[in-house]
Each structure stands twice: as structure tokens, then as C-alpha cells.
Amino acid sequence: MTFAEQRKHERVSVDIYVYWGWTEDCPFRDRIINLGVGGCFLRTDQEAPRERPLFIKFWLPDERVIRGEVRYHLERVGLGVEFKWLAAHEAAQLAALVEHYKGEDGSQ
């Protein structure tokens, strides 16, 4: 079973620059290339083992730091991230962001 088949939430293609890091200060800047309520793929040269905690700064519509953990690492490509401990309002705001991008690319 692939990672995509294991997902509980749909993902859409995006191109969003975000600040992120191993701590809440989020010192790195890289791109999210797909996004869902349950996680994202972060295009980065940084390497990390599975289950390493990380933080991503989103504007939903106000600034939020979302906690996640690495689900997988693709060398020289990036990190598959699962969001953890989302509050209900954060999940709703992420869902609205996903819907926005879904409408942009014509996905159904």
C-alpha cells in the first residue's frame, strides 16, 4: 500500500511557500506542493527520520503554527508530513484552504 492509499483526507496540488522548523520559531522556508486536512508534502532539502515532530506556519486566515510529524522522507525531494493535534477550528480552516485550491485547479 502506498502513502497516498493510506491517507484519510484528500490532497490537492498547491504551491505555497511556508516557514517551518523543528521548533515553533520556524526558521526554514520551503514549499508545500500538496495539501490536505491531514497533512502535506513539504519540498525541502532537509532530512528527517519518520515521526520527527515539526512545525509549519500557516495563515488561516490569521497566523497559526500547526504541529505535525514526518511520515516519510524522500531523499533530495522532501518530507511527507502528517498534521497532529489540530483544533477543530484549525481543521476547518485547512479544509477551506484545500477547497480554495481545489477550485483553482479544476479538481472535483
Steps between C-alpha positions, in 0.01 A plus 500: 500500500637843405501808724229653279278196550544523879377862518176574678456842333512614139796709388520770235796637308618834634808720486517674838818637654498448876729546795555184696744335737575246767388758758217756502732782387484351144836620361486313165314615188390240245199407286199285566407330172192309614266560788213330680333533838711209624839608371719626219813439297775748580756545225832545684863390508474441877509137608310348789414159641144372510295641794725803558279788618493819295309826483359686198385862506173556311276801455147361560400795463705608801844361570499148646782260574379149425675204657570191297738212470702350218328196349767442235807659343589494130868574462569831320124549451329567831291385793155349527340662804199392704333777700454416869287645776293733280231698675157474333520860373848437352374189318205703367732778381730247330195342334399843366854553366491159329161586345643830375786324320268225378294765322813665356632190323159375387511182711170346598 
